[in-house]
């Protein structure tokens, strides 16, 4: 498969829903443009993931979202190229990855077929979320059913595994077993895994994949986004070097090549720069961006019945509503919603964070909700 792994910031996008659980297409397109930030935001847009409430909405709405994403990202790339942006080239285009997740094998196959027909850049599958697929059946399902579909298509489609304990089907293990990743990595179109887990689990997957993939053929993407501030930290002194050596040993000298950040829906420029400074080992700026990103995580926690509850998806949507990107911050199904009082608390904290950000970082890396490149091009032509 002639596919070069995409490095950098992978944003699992929220889904804009009305009060009937349907995708609001125009506003969803605005969100895609917002997180691209004229080329200073997302390297990859991951639609129909957990942040996008795939496990709450109907399968028809998942496929609607897939279609909107692929079309809008294609238009965004064309407009970035037409704008004469010197930093843009075909290799740096934003990629549209779509979650083809479903509760059944039939839904997975239907959604994967849709992704192929739509021309998505990649598909993402969470094996442990498939309710009618046991652990012992995963490898065969990929080797036979999915392989038949991929091989019958007229285009190659890279597929990434999705490991997230929050969406595992009832009674399933929290993470994909290492031996399963090892078997699946033999398939040429399996190109990596998105992992919301510890550093050790990441290392186990790296070891498993290296049995059948060459370095650079299988990418690990960090799902616990705040982990990047520790993962790429430079070490000092004898103890620091020992810690760094142990870290590299656990990862088999193959560090993850991207970060998956839900909060980047709201702060795409900040998270893009956070990824860059962490990868570059810029200790001073790493601390600046760790501080800002930690602050956002903190304002998404609320006290309820004597315990702290995290409501990230609801906060992401409400923040985008505050910024004027969307008008509906509706969450769906079992997603935790914000009370009126919590909205007030969050809004005060969010506005304070935005002001604090302005005082800490360069304006280039401060997310704005200004009109997109496409809108400016169209207005100029009038």
VOBA-1610 file (N, C-alpha, C; in pm, whole numbers, padded with zeros to 5 digits, always signed):
BEGIN
Unk+00085-00119+00000Unk+00000+00000+00000Unk+00088+00123+00000Unk+00065+00210-00096Unk+00146+00331-00112Unk+00083+00445-00032Unk+00097+00437+00099Unk+00040+00540+00186Unk+00145+00584+00285Unk+00168+00715+00294Unk+00263+00770+00389Unk+00188+00813+00514Unk+00228+00761+00629Unk+00161+00791+00754Unk+00159+00942+00782Unk+00045+00990+00826Unk+00027+01132+00853Unk+00065+01162+00998Unk+00162+01248+01017Unk+00205+01286+01150Unk+00126+01407+01200Unk+00133+01430+01331Unk+00084+01555+01386Unk-00046+01547+01463Unk-00124+01655+01453Unk-00244+01673+01533Unk-00366+01610+01466Unk-00424+01514+01535Unk-00543+01443+01488Unk-00659+01487+01577Unk-00759+01555+01518Unk-00869+01609+01598Unk-00995+01526+01578Unk-01041+01458+01685Unk-01169+01386+01678Unk-01282+01487+01692Unk-01349+01515+01584Unk-01441+01630+01580Unk-01575+01599+01648Unk-01632+01703+01711Unk-01766+01689+01769Unk-01869+01683+01656Unk-01986+01632+01686Unk-02096+01628+01589Unk-02202+01729+01633Unk-02239+01817+01542Unk-02341+01919+01572Unk-02479+01859+01546Unk-02559+01850+01650Unk-02689+01781+01641Unk-02805+01874+01675Unk-02919+01848+01613Unk-03040+01920+01651Unk-03111+01844+01763Unk-03231+01889+01801Unk-03299+01826+01915Unk-03362+01691+01880Unk-03343+01646+01754Unk-03389+01513+01715Unk-03271+01418+01689Unk-03151+01465+01720Unk-03033+01380+01702Unk-02984+01373+01559Unk-03019+01473+01477Unk-02976+01476+01337Unk-02861+01575+01320Unk-02772+01544+01226Unk-02659+01632+01198Unk-02707+01763+01136Unk-02662+01876+01191Unk-02690+02008+01132Unk-02576+02035+01034Unk-02601+02009+00908Unk-02495+02004+00808Unk-02417+02134+00795Unk-02485+02247+00782Unk-02415+02374+00764Unk-02322+02404+00881Unk-02370+02379+01002Unk-02288+02409+01119Unk-02175+02307+01134Unk-02199+02184+01090Unk-02092+02084+01094Unk-01978+02125+01000Unk-02014+02178+00885Unk-01911+02227+00792Unk-01830+02340+00855Unk-01897+02427+00930Unk-01827+02537+00997Unk-01726+02484+01099Unk-01763+02377+01168Unk-01671+02319+01267Unk-01546+02264+01197Unk-01565+02196+01084Unk-01449+02144+01010Unk-01354+02258+00972Unk-01409+02366+00924Unk-01327+02479+00884Unk-01259+02544+01006Unk-01334+02550+01115Unk-01279+02610+01236Unk-01156+02534+01284Unk-01162+02401+01285Unk-01049+02326+01340Unk-00930+02317+01244Unk-00951+02349+01117Unk-00838+02356+01024Unk-00761+02486+01044Unk-00832+02595+01080Unk-00768+02724+01109Unk-00672+02770+00998Unk-00723+02766+00874Unk-00645+02814+00760Unk-00509+02745+00749Unk-00501+02620+00792Unk-00377+02545+00780Unk-00292+02542+00906Unk-00337+02608+01013Unk-00261+02612+01138Unk-00323+02525+01247Unk-00420+02442+01210Unk-00486+02356+01308Unk-00464+02210+01279Unk-00572+02139+01249Unk-00568+01993+01235Unk-00483+01948+01116Unk-00405+01843+01138Unk-00340+01771+01029Unk-00434+01661+00979Unk-00511+01605+01072Unk-00610+01502+01041Unk-00739+01537+01112Unk-00851+01526+01040Unk-00982+01540+01103Unk-01041+01400+01113Unk-01073+01360+01236Unk-01129+01228+01260Unk-01277+01243+01295Unk-01362+01210+01199Unk-01506+01222+01221Unk-01566+01088+01263Unk-01682+01095+01327Unk-01757+00978+01371Unk-01677+00895+01472Unk-01612+00964+01564Unk-01542+00898+01673Unk-01620+00914+01803Unk-01557+00880+01914Unk-01623+00891+02043Unk-01658+01035+02077Unk-01566+01128+02047Unk-01595+01270+02070Unk-01711+01315+01983Unk-01730+01249+01869Unk-01842+01280+01781Unk-01968+01203+01813Unk-01968+01134+01928Unk-02086+01061+01978Unk-02137+00954+01880Unk-02044+00885+01816Unk-02084+00784+01719Unk-02173+00678+01784Unk-02145+00648+01911Unk-02220+00543+01980Unk-02353+00591+02036Unk-02388+00717+02008Unk-02516+00773+02052Unk-02613+00793+01936Unk-02559+00826+01819Unk-02644+00861+01705Unk-02673+00738+01619Unk-02770+00751+01529Unk-02807+00639+01443Unk-02702+00617+01335Unk-02703+00499+01276Unk-02604+00470+01173Unk-02625+00555+01048Unk-02748+00590+01019Unk-02772+00677+00903Unk-02710+00815+00924Unk-02712+00865+01048Unk-02650+00994+01077Unk-02497+00982+01074Unk-02444+00868+01112Unk-02300+00846+01100Unk-02258+00858+00954Unk-02333+00794+00865Unk-02297+00799+00724Unk-02317+00938+00666Unk-02416+01010+00716Unk-02435+01150+00674Unk-02313+01233+00712Unk-02267+01213+00835Unk-02150+01287+00883Unk-02026+01253+00803Unk-02009+01126+00767Unk-01897+01085+00685Unk-01897+01158+00551Unk-02013+01164+00490Unk-02025+01230+00359Unk-01991+01378+00368Unk-02043+01445+00470Unk-02018+01588+00488Unk-01869+01612+00513Unk-01809+01528+00597Unk-01667+01546+00630Unk-01578+01534+00507Unk-01594+01426+00433Unk-01507+01404+00317Unk-01523+01517+00217Unk-01647+01559+00191Unk-01671+01667+00096Unk-01611+01799+00144Unk-01632+01832+00270Unk-01585+01961+00321Unk-01434+01967+00330Unk-01372+01859+00374Unk-01225+01858+00383Unk-01164+01869+00243Unk-01226+01806+00145Unk-01179+01819+00006Unk-01185+01965-00039Unk-01294+02033-00009Unk-01308+02175-00046Unk-01206+02261+00028Unk-01185+02232+00155Unk-01088+02310+00234Unk-00949+02298+00174Unk-00909+02177+00136Unk-00776+02159+00076Unk-00763+02234-00056Unk-00868+02232-00136Unk-00865+02306-00262Unk-00849+02456-00238Unk-00918+02506-00137Unk-00911+02649-00107Unk-00777+02689-00047Unk-00719+02603+00034Unk-00585+02630+00087Unk-00484+02638-00026Unk-00498+02549-00123Unk-00408+02550-00238Unk-00430+02674-00324Unk-00557+02710-00345Unk-00589+02826-00428Unk-00551+02959-00362Unk-00537+02958-00230Unk-00506+03082-00158Unk-00363+03127-00179Unk-00280+03037-00234Unk-00140+03073-00253Unk-00059+03063-00126Unk-00111+02993-00028Unk-00042+02973+00098Unk+00088+02898+00072Unk+00201+02965+00097Unk+00331+02906+00065Unk+00359+02779+00144Unk+00295+02767+00259Unk+00321+02650+00343Unk+00238+02529+00301Unk+00149+02548+00202Unk+00062+02437+00164Unk+00116+02365+00042Unk+00116+02234+00046Unk+00149+02152-00071Unk+00067+02025-00060Unk+00054+01949-00168Unk-00031+01829-00165Unk+00004+01732-00053Unk+00133+01728-00012Unk+00172+01636+00093Unk+00125+01683+00232Unk+00101+01815+00246Unk+00060+01867+00377Unk-00091+01886+00387Unk-00166+01833+00292Unk-00310+01849+00296Unk-00371+01787+00421Unk-00483+01842+00462Unk-00554+01787+00576Unk-00621+01656+00533Unk-00607+01552+00614Unk-00667+01424+00580Unk-00801+01406+00652Unk-00894+01341+00583Unk-01026+01310+00640Unk-01031+01163+00676Unk-01020+01134+00806Unk-01036+00998+00855Unk-01178+00983+00908Unk-01242+00872+00876Unk-01379+00852+00923Unk-01389+00726+01008Unk-01456+00739+01120Unk-01484+00623+01201Unk-01593+00541+01134Unk-01567+00416+01108Unk-01669+00329+01046Unk-01723+00235+01153Unk-01720+00285+01276Unk-01762+00203+01390Unk-01911+00175+01388Unk-01947+00064+01449Unk-02087+00025+01460Unk-02101-00079+01569Unk-02223-00108+01606Unk-02247-00208+01710Unk-02246-00351+01655Unk-02259-00362+01523Unk-02263-00495+01460Unk-02163-00502+01346Unk-02131-00625+01307Unk-02042-00644+01193Unk-02104-00589+01065Unk-02235-00602+01053Unk-02303-00552+00933Unk-02288-00400+00921Unk-02301-00329+01035Unk-02285-00184+01032Unk-02142-00146+00995Unk-02045-00218+01049Unk-01904-00191+01016Unk-01881-00203+00866Unk-01927-00311+00807Unk-01906-00335+00664Unk-01979-00231+00579Unk-02100-00196+00619Unk-02175-00094+00546Unk-02103+00041+00551Unk-02054+00076+00670Unk-01986+00205+00686Unk-01850+00207+00617Unk-01780+00094+00619Unk-01651+00087+00551Unk-01670+00101+00400Unk-01772+00036+00348Unk-01803+00048+00205Unk-01835+00194+00169Unk-01909+00262+00258Unk-01941+00404+00234Unk-01813+00488+00234Unk-01722+00460+00327Unk-01597+00535+00334Unk-01515+00519+00206Unk-01514+00397+00153Unk-01441+00370+00030Unk-01503+00447-00086Unk-01635+00440-00098Unk-01704+00506-00208Unk-01692+00658-00200Unk-01691+00713-00078Unk-01683+00858-00060Unk-01543+00912-00087Unk-01443+00827-00077Unk-01306+00872-00100Unk-01237+00924+00025Unk-01272+00868+00140Unk-01205+00908+00265Unk-01057+00874+00257Unk-00975+00949+00331Unk-00831+00924+00331Unk-00796+00801+00415Unk-00877+00771+00515Unk-00854+00653+00599Unk-00981+00621+00674Unk-00989+00497+00721Unk-01101+00453+00804Unk-01047+00409+00939Unk-01131+00420+01041Unk-01092+00384+01177Unk-01195+00287+01233Unk-01148+00175+01290Unk-01238+00072+01342Unk-01201+00038+01486Unk-01302+00035+01572Unk-01284-00006+01713Unk-01334-00149+01728Unk-01248-00249+01719Unk-01294-00389+01723Unk-01371-00426+01849Unk-01328-00372+01963Unk-01391-00412+02090Unk-01528-00350+02111Unk-01569-00257+02025Unk-01701-00195+02037Unk-01807-00272+01960Unk-01766-00373+01881Unk-01860-00449+01799Unk-01925-00556+01886Unk-02052-00541+01912Unk-02119-00625+02012Unk-02138-00770+01967Unk-02148-00795+01837Unk-02169-00933+01792Unk-02039-00996+01740Unk-01927-00950+01795Unk-01796-01001+01755Unk-01715-01032+01880Unk-01689-01159+01907Unk-01610-01199+02022Unk-01461-01181+01997Unk-01382-01181+02104Unk-01237-01163+02090Unk-01175-01266+01996Unk-01224-01388+02003Unk-01166-01495+01920Unk-01205-01482+01773Unk-01301-01395+01743Unk-01350-01378+01605Unk-01292-01255+01536Unk-01222-01169+01612Unk-01174-01042+01556Unk-01081-01063+01438Unk-00980-01145+01456Unk-00880-01164+01349Unk-00946-01218+01223Unk-01031-01319+01237Unk-01097-01377+01119Unk-01187-01275+01050Unk-01257-01192+01127Unk-01344-01089+01069Unk-01263-00993+00982Unk-01146-00954+01030Unk-01061-00863+00953Unk-00997-00936+00834Unk-00954-01060+00857Unk-00887-01135+00750Unk-00981-01170+00635Unk-01106-01194+00666Unk-01200-01240+00564Unk-01296-01128+00520Unk-01390-01092+00606Unk-01496-00998+00567Unk-01442-00861+00524Unk-01358-00803+00610Unk-01308-00669+00578Unk-01208-00674+00463Unk-01122-00775+00463Unk-01025-00788+00353Unk-01097-00803+00219Unk-01201-00885+00213Unk-01276-00902+00088Unk-01329-00769+00037Unk-01381-00686+00129Unk-01437-00556+00090Unk-01328-00462+00042Unk-01217-00457+00113Unk-01107-00368+00075Unk-01047-00411-00060Unk-01027-00542-00078Unk-00964-00590-00200Unk-01055-00576-00322Unk-01185-00576-00299Unk-01279-00563-00410Unk-01294-00419-00457Unk-01249-00324-00377Unk-01263-00183-00414Unk-01156-00145-00516Unk-01177-00033-00583Unk-01085+00012-00686Unk-00977+00105-00630Unk-00980+00128-00500Unk-00879+00215-00439Unk-00835+00156-00306Unk-00710+00183-00272Unk-00658+00136-00144Unk-00704+00231-00033Unk-00748+00175+00076Unk-00792+00257+00188Unk-00720+00209+00315Unk-00631+00293+00370Unk-00566+00253+00495Unk-00667+00248+00608Unk-00651+00153+00697Unk-00740+00136+00811Unk-00658+00142+00940Unk-00710+00217+01037Unk-00646+00229+01167Unk-00735+00166+01273Unk-00673+00097+01366Unk-00747+00039+01478Unk-00772+00149+01582Unk-00875+00130+01661Unk-00917+00230+01759Unk-00933+00158+01892Unk-00849+00196+01989Unk-00848+00130+02119Unk-00889+00231+02226Unk-01010+00217+02277Unk-01062+00310+02376Unk-01152+00234+02472Unk-01108+00223+02598Unk-01182+00143+02697Unk-01323+00195+02720Unk-01348+00325+02693Unk-01479+00384+02719Unk-01588+00328+02629Unk-01551+00274+02514Unk-01654+00227+02421Unk-01650+00075+02400Unk-01575+00005+02482Unk-01573-00141+02470Unk-01713-00197+02501Unk-01754-00297+02425Unk-01884-00359+02448Unk-01886-00424+02587Unk-02005-00437+02648Unk-02015-00496+02782Unk-01948-00632+02790Unk-01869-00651+02897Unk-01802-00779+02917Unk-01672-00796+02843Unk-01631-00696+02764Unk-01508-00706+02687Unk-01390-00650+02765Unk-01269-00690+02727Unk-01147-00636+02786Unk-01137-00487+02752Unk-01070-00408+02837Unk-01062-00264+02810Unk-00975-00229+02690Unk-00878-00317+02658Unk-00788-00289+02546Unk-00774-00411+02455Unk-00741-00385+02330Unk-00720-00493+02234Unk-00598-00574+02278Unk-00611-00704+02278Unk-00500-00788+02319Unk-00382-00773+02221Unk-00262-00772+02277Unk-00142-00750+02197Unk-00130-00852+02084Unk-00163-00977+02112Unk-00152-01080+02008Unk-00246-01053+01891Unk-00361-00988+01919Unk-00455-00954+01812Unk-00396-00843+01725Unk-00335-00743+01788Unk-00269-00636+01712Unk-00157-00696+01627Unk-00085-00792+01683Unk+00023-00857+01609Unk-00031-00926+01485Unk-00140-01000+01500Unk-00200-01069+01384Unk-00252-00969+01281Unk-00323-00867+01328Unk-00384-00772+01235Unk-00279-00689+01161Unk-00163-00667+01223Unk-00059-00587+01157Unk-00002-00658+01034Unk-00033-00785+01017Unk+00011-00858+00898Unk-00064-00812+00774Unk-00182-00757+00794Unk-00261-00711+00680Unk-00202-00581+00626Unk-00177-00572+00497Unk-00106-00455+00442Unk-00181-00324+00459Unk-00313-00330+00468Unk-00390-00207+00477Unk-00414-00161+00621Unk-00372-00239+00721Unk-00375-00193+00860Unk-00248-00112+00883Unk-00264+00019+00910Unk-00148+00107+00912Unk-00120+00173+01047Unk-00198+00141+01149Unk-00167+00200+01278Unk-00281+00184+01376Unk-00265+00250+01491Unk-00366+00238+01595Unk-00372+00367+01676Unk-00494+00408+01709Unk-00519+00521+01798Unk-00546+00464+01936Unk-00464+00503+02035Unk-00468+00438+02165Unk-00492+00537+02278Unk-00600+00516+02353Unk-00624+00591+02476Unk-00585+00500+02592Unk-00455+00497+02621Unk-00404+00404+02723Unk-00269+00453+02772Unk-00207+00374+02859Unk-00078+00409+02919Unk+00036+00391+02819Unk+00152+00443+02860Unk+00273+00431+02779Unk+00310+00284+02756Unk+00291+00201+02857Unk+00326+00059+02845Unk+00239-00010+02738Unk+00109+00021+02736Unk+00021-00038+02635Unk+00064+00006+02496Unk+00101+00134+02482Unk+00151+00183+02353Unk+00273+00103+02310Unk+00364+00078+02405Unk+00485+00003+02374Unk+00455-00141+02333Unk+00358-00203+02398Unk+00320-00340+02362Unk+00270-00347+02219Unk+00191-00247+02178Unk+00140-00245+02041Unk+00252-00223+01940Unk+00348-00136+01977Unk+00463-00113+01889Unk+00540-00243+01867Unk+00567-00315+01977Unk+00639-00442+01969Unk+00563-00541+01881Unk+00432-00547+01900Unk+00351-00641+01823Unk+00358-00611+01674Unk+00345-00482+01638Unk+00341-00444+01497Unk+00475-00464+01427Unk+00586-00446+01501Unk+00719-00457+01440Unk+00753-00598+01395Unk+00670-00697+01431Unk+00692-00832+01381Unk+00667-00839+01230Unk+00573-00757+01182Unk+00531-00768+01041Unk+00534-00634+00965Unk+00568-00527+01033Unk+00576-00397+00967Unk+00716-00340+00983Unk+00762-00271+00880Unk+00889-00200+00889Unk+00866-00068+00963Unk+00972-00011+01025Unk+00956+00120+01088Unk+00899+00220+00988Unk+00799+00294+01031Unk+00734+00391+00943Unk+00612+00338+00871Unk+00583+00209+00885Unk+00466+00150+00820Unk+00346+00137+00913Unk+00371+00151+01043Unk+00263+00134+01141Unk+00276+00247+01243Unk+00175+00333+01250Unk+00184+00450+01336Unk+00102+00437+01463Unk+00158+00486+01575Unk+00087+00492+01701Unk+00046+00636+01726Unk-00082+00657+01756Unk-00134+00791+01784Unk-00185+00795+01929Unk-00136+00892+02005Unk-00166+00900+02148Unk-00306+00954+02170Unk-00393+00872+02231Unk-00530+00914+02259Unk-00543+00992+02389Unk-00458+00964+02489Unk-00454+01044+02611Unk-00366+01165+02583Unk-00428+01270+02531Unk-00351+01380+02471Unk-00250+01443+02566Unk-00284+01459+02693Unk-00192+01524+02787Unk-00063+01443+02805Unk-00061+01318+02762Unk+00057+01234+02776Unk+00175+01286+02694Unk+00148+01366+02590Unk+00259+01414+02507Unk+00354+01504+02585Unk+00303+01569+02688Unk+00389+01660+02764Unk+00490+01584+02849Unk+00465+01455+02872Unk+00561+01369+02942Unk+00639+01283+02843Unk+00572+01238+02739Unk+00629+01142+02645Unk+00755+01195+02576Unk+00756+01323+02539Unk+00866+01377+02461Unk+00958+01469+02543Unk+00939+01467+02674Unk+01020+01553+02761Unk+01167+01510+02756Unk+01258+01610+02743Unk+01400+01582+02748Unk+01440+01554+02893Unk+01533+01464+02911Unk+01575+01425+03046Unk+01713+01481+03078Unk+01733+01515+03206Unk+01861+01570+03249Unk+01918+01486+03364Unk+02049+01482+03372Unk+02114+01410+03481Unk+02107+01260+03463Unk+02174+01189+03554Unk+02180+01044+03545Unk+02043+00980+03558Unk+01965+01024+03657Unk+01831+00965+03678Unk+01742+00995+03557Unk+01751+01118+03506Unk+01671+01156+03391Unk+01703+01070+03270Unk+01833+01044+03249Unk+01873+00961+03135Unk+01826+00817+03151Unk+01828+00770+03277Unk+01777+00635+03302Unk+01627+00626+03274Unk+01554+00730+03316Unk+01410+00734+03290Unk+01382+00739+03140Unk+01460+00820+03069Unk+01442+00831+02925Unk+01475+00699+02855Unk+01581+00632+02905Unk+01617+00503+02847Unk+01508+00399+02868Unk+01447+00399+02988Unk+01338+00306+03016Unk+01217+00338+02928Unk+01189+00466+02910Unk+01078+00507+02824Unk+01099+00458+02681Unk+01221+00479+02630Unk+01249+00436+02493Unk+01245+00284+02481Unk+01287+00214+02589Unk+01281+00069+02589Unk+01136+00021+02580Unk+01048+00085+02658Unk+00906+00048+02656Unk+00843+00072+02519Unk+00893+00174+02448Unk+00837+00208+02317Unk+00915+00144+02203Unk+01018+00068+02236Unk+01100+00000+02135Unk+01158+00100+02035Unk+01201+00216+02092Unk+01267+00321+02013Unk+01180+00368+01895Unk+01049+00350+01908Unk+00957+00395+01802Unk+00850+00484+01866Unk+00877+00613+01878Unk+00781+00701+01946Unk+00653+00719+01865Unk+00541+00747+01932Unk+00416+00777+01860Unk+00435+00895+01766Unk+00362+00896+01657Unk+00383+01000+01555Unk+00271+01103+01551Unk+00174+01092+01643Unk+00065+01189+01642Unk-00010+01188+01774Unk-00086+01294+01796Unk-00168+01306+01916Unk-00313+01325+01875Unk-00404+01262+01949Unk-00548+01272+01923Unk-00608+01355+02036Unk-00649+01477+02006Unk-00694+01568+02111Unk-00836+01618+02087Unk-00928+01577+02175Unk-01065+01628+02170Unk-01072+01777+02199Unk-01000+01829+02303Unk-01003+01973+02331Unk-00955+02059+02214Unk-00885+01998+02117Unk-00840+02074+02001Unk-00956+02118+01912Unk-01078+02067+01935Unk-01194+02123+01867Unk-01207+02271+01897Unk-01173+02308+02020Unk-01187+02445+02068Unk-01056+02521+02055Unk-00943+02452+02072Unk-00811+02516+02070Unk-00721+02448+01966Unk-00758+02449+01838Unk-00678+02377+01738Unk-00539+02435+01718Unk-00527+02567+01717Unk-00393+02625+01698Unk-00304+02596+01819Unk-00361+02609+01937Unk-00284+02584+02059Unk-00234+02440+02065Unk-00321+02346+02029Unk-00280+02205+02033Unk-00182+02172+01920Unk-00195+02237+01805Unk-00098+02216+01698Unk+00041+02261+01745Unk+00046+02377+01808Unk+00176+02426+01856Unk+00226+02341+01972Unk+00135+02294+02058Unk+00174+02206+02168Unk+00244+02081+02114Unk+00185+02021+02010Unk+00247+01903+01948Unk+00386+01937+01897Unk+00399+02052+01830Unk+00527+02088+01770Unk+00636+02110+01875Unk+00603+02181+01982Unk+00706+02211+02081Unk+00743+02085+02160Unk+00648+01997+02183Unk+00679+01871+02251Unk+00771+01786+02166Unk+00739+01772+02039Unk+00821+01692+01947Unk+00961+01750+01934Unk+00968+01886+01933Unk+01097+01953+01918Unk+01179+01954+02047Unk+01116+01921+02159Unk+01187+01922+02286Unk+01211+02061+02341Unk+01126+02157+02306Unk+01136+02294+02358Unk+01074+02296+02498Unk+01160+02284+02599Unk+01111+02268+02736Unk+01030+02388+02785Unk+01077+02508+02754Unk+01009+02628+02803Unk+00868+02639+02746Unk+00856+02626+02614Unk+00724+02637+02553Unk+00637+02516+02585Unk+00699+02401+02605Unk+00620+02283+02644Unk+00545+02311+02774Unk+00611+02375+02869Unk+00545+02407+02995Unk+00434+02509+02978Unk+00454+02605+02887Unk+00350+02705+02860Unk+00223+02638+02807Unk+00241+02550+02709Unk+00125+02486+02647Unk+00065+02377+02736Unk+00148+02313+02817Unk+00095+02218+02914Unk+00001+02292+03011Unk+00042+02408+03053Unk-00039+02489+03145Unk-00174+02523+03083Unk-00173+02573+02960Unk-00297+02613+02894Unk-00390+02494+02872Unk-00333+02383+02825Unk-00416+02266+02797Unk-00470+02204+02926Unk-00391+02209+03032Unk-00437+02158+03162Unk-00551+02243+03216Unk-00542+02374+03194Unk-00647+02465+03241Unk-00781+02431+03175Unk-00778+02400+03045Unk-00903+02365+02978Unk-00959+02235+03034Unk-00873+02138+03057Unk-00919+02011+03116Unk-00987+02038+03251Unk-00930+02129+03328Unk-00981+02156+03462Unk-01119+02220+03458Unk-01144+02312+03364Unk-01275+02379+03362Unk-01385+02289+03306Unk-01348+02171+03260Unk-01448+02074+03213Unk-01490+01977+03324Unk-01439+01998+03445Unk-01476+01913+03559Unk-01570+01989+03652Unk-01670+01918+03700Unk-01770+01979+03788Unk-01796+01888+03907Unk-01834+01951+04016Unk-01864+01873+04135Unk-02012+01839+04138Unk-02041+01711+04148Unk-02178+01663+04156Unk-02186+01555+04264Unk-02273+01577+04360Unk-02294+01480+04469Unk-02163+01441+04538Unk-02079+01540+04558Unk-01955+01517+04631Unk-01842+01457+04552Unk-01857+01446+04421Unk-01748+01391+04339Unk-01732+01475+04213Unk-01614+01466+04154Unk-01585+01544+04033Unk-01624+01463+03909Unk-01698+01528+03821Unk-01747+01466+03699Unk-01693+01543+03579Unk-01638+01470+03481Unk-01583+01532+03361Unk-01689+01533+03252Unk-01712+01650+03191Unk-01814+01664+03086Unk-01752+01730+02962Unk-01650+01664+02910Unk-01571+01726+02803Unk-01650+01753+02677Unk-01728+01657+02629Unk-01799+01676+02503Unk-01898+01791+02513Unk-01974+01796+02622Unk-02069+01906+02640Unk-01997+02040+02647Unk-01880+02043+02711Unk-01803+02167+02722Unk-01746+02209+02587Unk-01700+02112+02508Unk-01649+02146+02375Unk-01757+02212+02291Unk-01875+02153+02294Unk-01984+02208+02214Unk-02026+02347+02265Unk-02031+02361+02396Unk-02074+02491+02450Unk-01968+02598+02423Unk-01840+02561+02428Unk-01735+02656+02396Unk-01745+02704+02252Unk-01775+02610+02160Unk-01792+02648+02019Unk-01915+02736+02000Unk-02017+02715+02082Unk-02134+02802+02078Unk-02097+02941+02130Unk-02021+02948+02237Unk-01977+03077+02292Unk-01896+03154+02187Unk-01812+03082+02114Unk-01726+03145+02013Unk-01801+03180+01885Unk-01928+03139+01874Unk-02007+03171+01756Unk-01985+03079+01638Unk-01918+02966+01661Unk-01895+02871+01551Unk-02022+02792+01521Unk-02095+02754+01626Unk-02221+02680+01611Unk-02327+02744+01696Unk-02453+02710+01668Unk-02564+02766+01747Unk-02628+02660+01837Unk-02598+02532+01810Unk-02657+02424+01888Unk-02547+02346+01961Unk-02553+02345+02095Unk-02457+02267+02174Unk-02524+02141+02229Unk-02625+02093+02157Unk-02701+01976+02198Unk-02613+01851+02204Unk-02621+01777+02316Unk-02556+01647+02324Unk-02665+01541+02317Unk-02625+01417+02289Unk-02726+01317+02259Unk-02708+01190+02341Unk-02820+01119+02359Unk-02818+00989+02425Unk-02764+00997+02566Unk-02664+00917+02595Unk-02607+00912+02729Unk-02492+01007+02754Unk-02465+01098+02662Unk-02359+01196+02682Unk-02397+01291+02796Unk-02304+01314+02888Unk-02331+01401+03002Unk-02352+01545+02955Unk-02463+01605+02998Unk-02495+01743+02959Unk-02462+01840+03072Unk-02463+01969+03040Unk-02436+02074+03138Unk-02567+02133+03189Unk-02575+02155+03319Unk-02689+02226+03376Unk-02670+02375+03349Unk-02774+02453+03373Unk-02766+02598+03351Unk-02656+02658+03438Unk-02646+02613+03562Unk-02543+02664+03652Unk-02404+02624+03604Unk-02390+02501+03556Unk-02260+02456+03506Unk-02220+02532+03381Unk-02316+02566+03297Unk-02285+02647+03178Unk-02228+02782+03219Unk-02285+02842+03322Unk-02237+02972+03369Unk-02095+02959+03424Unk-02071+02856+03503Unk-01939+02833+03560Unk-01837+02811+03448Unk-01875+02727+03351Unk-01783+02698+03241Unk-01755+02823+03159Unk-01858+02899+03126Unk-01839+03018+03044Unk-01743+03116+03109Unk-01758+03138+03239Unk-01667+03229+03310Unk-01523+03176+03304Unk-01508+03045+03328Unk-01375+02985+03325Unk-01314+02987+03186Unk-01397+02961+03085Unk-01348+02958+02947Unk-01304+03096+02900Unk-01383+03197+02928Unk-01347+03332+02887Unk-01220+03379+02958Unk-01205+03341+03085Unk-01084+03375+03159Unk-00963+03304+03097Unk-00982+03178+03056Unk-00873+03104+02994Unk-00831+03167+02863Unk-00928+03212+02784Unk-00894+03274+02655Unk-00812+03402+02675Unk-00850+03481+02775Unk-00773+03601+02805Unk-00633+03566+02855Unk-00625+03464+02938Unk-00496+03418+02988Unk-00408+03370+02873Unk-00467+03300+02777Unk-00392+03250+02661Unk-00331+03364+02581Unk-00406+03470+02564Unk-00356+03585+02487Unk-00228+03641+02549Unk-00218+03632+02679Unk-00101+03689+02747Unk+00019+03594+02749Unk+00000+03468+02708Unk+00106+03369+02719Unk+00166+03326+02586Unk+00089+03335+02477Unk+00138+03278+02351Unk+00134+03379+02237Unk+00207+03347+02130Unk+00206+03432+02010Unk+00068+03432+01946Unk+00033+03544+01885Unk-00100+03557+01824Unk-00123+03454+01714Unk-00016+03410+01646Unk-00030+03312+01539Unk-00091+03182+01591Unk-00064+03151+01719Unk-00110+03024+01774Unk-00228+03040+01868Unk-00298+03152+01854Unk-00419+03175+01932Unk-00540+03150+01841Unk-00623+03052+01873Unk-00736+03015+01789Unk-00835+03129+01774Unk-00877+03151+01650Unk-00976+03254+01622Unk-01096+03193+01550Unk-01207+03264+01555Unk-01328+03218+01486Unk-01358+03307+01367Unk-01252+03363+01306Unk-01269+03452+01191Unk-01314+03372+01070Unk-01356+03446+00965Unk-01403+03378+00843Unk-01289+03298+00782Unk-01325+03192+00714Unk-01226+03100+00659Unk-01164+03153+00531Unk-01058+03084+00486Unk-00995+03117+00359Unk-01097+03114+00246Unk-01179+03011+00244Unk-01279+02998+00136Unk-01372+03116+00130Unk-01419+03163+00246Unk-01508+03279+00248Unk-01437+03404+00197Unk-01309+03420+00234Unk-01236+03538+00189Unk-01214+03534+00038Unk-01184+03412-00014Unk-01164+03399-00159Unk-01293+03435-00233Unk-01408+03382-00183Unk-01534+03409-00251Unk-01571+03557-00244Unk-01546+03619-00131Unk-01576+03762-00118Unk-01489+03847-00209Unk-01364+03804-00227Unk-01271+03878-00313Unk-01313+03870-00458Unk-01374+03759-00498Unk-01414+03740-00637Unk-01542+03815-00673Unk-01618+03856-00571Unk-01745+03925-00597Unk-01719+04066-00653
//
